[in-house]
Amino acid sequence: MGAATQMDTAMDAKKTPEISIILPTYNRSAQLRRAVESVQAQSFSNWELIIVDDASTDDTPQTTAELAARDHRIVVVRNKSNFHPDISKTLNRGLATARGRYIARIDDDDYWIDGEKLRKQFDYMEHHPDCVVTGSGMVVVDISGREQYRFLKKEADAQIRRAALSANPFSHTTVMFRSDIARRVGGYGRWRYAEDWDLWLTMGNYGTFYNFPEYFAAYTFSGENKSFAYLRAQSRTILSFIFVHRREYPGFFRGFMLNGIQYLYSFLPAWFRRPLQNFLASMKRRTF
């Protein structure tokens, strides 16, 4: 980063940022740099990046310190103990630290592929004050960065609501949402798993949804993601909050049956499920 760029970012850091980006991380210092670089490549520059280190035991503390020293828009928060697999506490630390009117999310092993992502979402939400959450489609890649498939989410508010109890209406690493509404509803963490899905459903009672018919991010699928490792507990949680939100969104019986089948599927041995995981995930994402 050149001297002029460092001066610009130092000036940006003194402003109140419009957007706070929350990036939770744990023992992924190598991938973390790529995620941060994709944020720094954004054309919209008035942001802060809050990296919440969930008590990493590798060289993540050194990596985050180095990144923060080079870009004053980066803020590092470190948990004293690890909360895995419950990421809600880590995300809520980021939300409590955030100064921006809008919150964006990115995971440490994912990265943004559209340099205009923040600008597009910021402009949309500024012109649509009723909108509480925006997202986009996503490209799924393997650990080597090779594309596996891509998918778009339902675009318009009515479409999103019709499918909201069947599948997560937003891809977490693509979202931007209003910080005041997120705080009003208590942030993440009413449930230990699928914490983002429940948050969107709760925030949807305060405004509208929108997904851009574009691809804003690359999602790294390793086959050992949280959704695979804790599928049974996650599926049970999803059934619980779908029931809680059944009067707020249409399609309860379809959503409950679909996720009930996923819950039953979770009882199959991991050696049987692992080869099917990518295929079944792609089918669900392309459908809903």
N, C-alpha and C positions, 0 to 999 in steps of 0.2 A: 504494500500500500504506500503510495507516494506521499510526500510532505503535504501537498495541496489537499489530497483526499483526507489525510489524517486531520488537517485543520477543519475541513468541512464536517467530518464526523464529530469532532470535538464540539463544534458549534451546534450541531444537531442534538448532541447529548444535553446541552443546556436548555433546550426547548422542552416543553411538555409534549411528549410524543402523541401523535394521533392514534398510533397502533402499537399495542404491546403484543409481542410474539412470545408464546410460552413453549419452551423446548425442554422436556424432561429427558434425563439421560442416566444410564447406568452401565458402566464398563464397556463403552463403545467409543473410545476416544478416536479411533481411526475413522469410523463412519461420521462421527460428530463434525469433523471439519467440513465434509462435503455438504452436510445440512446447513451449516453456518454460511458457507460460501454461496449457497443458493439464495439465502436471505439477503446477503450483501449485494448480490447481483440484481436485486429488484430496482426498478426505475424510481419507485416511491421510496424516499429516504428518511422521512420523519417517523421513525419507529424506534422502539427499544426491543432488544432480544433478551429475554429472561431465561437463562439456562439454569434449570433446577437439577443439581447433581444429587441423585438418590443414594448418597453414601458409597460412591464407587470405590473399588479397591485396586483399580489399575492406575494408569497415569492420567486419568480424566481431570483431576484437580490441576495438574500442571498444564494440561492442554487448555482448559477453560481460562486459567489465569493468563496464559499467553494470548488467547483470543481477545480477552477483555482489555488487555494492555494495548493491543493494536487497534481496537475499535471501541470508542468510549460509549457507544450505544449498547454495548453488551453488558448485562448485569448478571452476576453469578451468585446463586443461592445454593447452599449445600445442606442437605439433611444430615442430622447427627446419626441417624440409624436408617436402615433400608426398609422401605414399606412394601416392596414387591411381594405378591403380584398386585396389590391394591395401589393403583397409580393415583387415586383420587386425592390423597393428602398431598402428594407431590404437585399435582396440577393446581390445587387450591393455594399452595404456597406461592405459585407463580401468579395466580389471580389476585391474591392479597398484595403482592408486590407491584402489580401492573398499574401504570399511570394513564394509559391510553383509554380513549373512549371506545375503542374497538379492540377485540382480542383475536389474534390469529394463532393457529397451532401448527407445529411441525414436530415430527418424531426424529430421534437421533439417527435412525437408519434410513430415513426417507429424505427426499429433496424436492424442491420446487423446480419445475421445468419451464415455466412461463415467467419471464422477467417482468411482465405487467400484472401479475396476479394481484398484488396488494393494491395497485392503482385501480384496477377494474372493480375490485370488491369495495374499496373505499368510495369510489365515485357512485357506485350503485346504491350503497347504503346511505350516502349523503342525500341522494335524490329520492330515496324511498324510506322515509323515517319510520314507516310501519314495519319494515323488515327487521327481524331479530337475528336471523342466521342466514348466511349464504355459504355455498360450497361449489363443488365442480366435479367433473369426472376425474379419473385417475388412470395412470399407466402402471400396471403391476410388472415388476422386474424380479429376476432372481438375484442371488447374492453377487453374481458377476456383472449385473447391470443389463442382462439380456431381457428384452421385453417378452413377457409371457402372454399377456392379453391386456386390453384396455376396456374401460366401461364408462358410461355416462350415468348420472343419477337423474331421477325425475326432475323436470325443470320448474314448472309452475307450482304455486302454492297448493292449489286443489289437487294436482297430481301427487305431490309429495305427501299430503295428508292421507290420501286414499291408501297409500302403501306404507305409511309410517309405522304401523304395528306389525308388518310382515318382515321388514328389514330396516337396518339403520338408514335413515333418510339422508345422511351426510357422511362423507369420508372425512375422518377427523383431521387428517393432515392437510386438508384443503380449506377448512372453514375459516370464516370471519364472523364474529358475533358481538353483540353489544355488551360491554362490560357491566353497565348498570343493571341490565335485566338479569344477567348471569348472577350477579351478587344478590339481587332481590330474591331470587329463588333459592339461594343458598349454595350456589356453585355446584361442583361435582360432589359425588360421594354418598348419595342416598342409598346406593347399592355398590357392592364391592367390585362387580364386573359390569361391562357394557355401560360404564359411567357416563360416557358421552351421549349415547342413545337416549338414556333417560333424561339427561339435561336438555336435549333438543325438544323432546316431547313436552317437558315442563315449560320451557321458554316459548313454545308454540302457543301457549295460552295468552301471551302478551303481544303477539304480532304475527307477521307472515314469514314464509320461507321462500328461498330461491336458490336454485342450482344453475350455474353457468353451463351451457352446453359445450364446454371446452375442457381441456385437460391441463390442470394446474400443477399436478404433483406426480412423482414416481414413488410407488409404495414397494418396499423390498419384502418379498415373500420368501422366507427361508424354510418353511415347513415346520418350524418350531416356534411360531409366534404364540403370543398369549392366548389367542382364540383357539389354537389347537391344543396347547398344553393344558388348558383349564376349560375345555369345551363343556364338560358336564356341569360344572358349577356355573359357568357363564350362561348355559342354556336354561338352567333352573332359575337364575336371576332374571333372564329375559322374560320368561313366562310370568314371573311375579310382577314386574313393572308393566307388562302389557295388560295384565288384569287391572292394575291400578289406573291406567290411562284409558280403559275400555270405553268410557262415556265421552271422552274428549276427541276421539278419532274414529273414523269408520273402519270396517273390516276386521273387527275384533276376532271373530270366529276363524277367519282365514289365517290371520296372524298367529293365533293361538295354536291352530292345528299345524301350521308350517313349522313353528318353533318347537312344538311338541314332538314332531317327528325328528327334529334335530336333537332334542334331548334323548330320545330313545336310541338314536344313532350313536350318541356319545358313549353308550354302554358296550359298543363293539370294541374289540381289542385294537390298540394303537397301530399294530402292524398291518391291520386290515384297513384302517381309516387313512393312514398316512399317504398311500398312493392315490387315494381318491380326493384328498383334501383340496388340492389346487383346482381340480375339475369342478367339484361341488361348489366351492367358493365363487368361482367364475360364473357358474350358472345362476347362482342366487344374485350376485351383483349385477349381472346383465339383465336380469328379470325385474329387479326392484331398485 
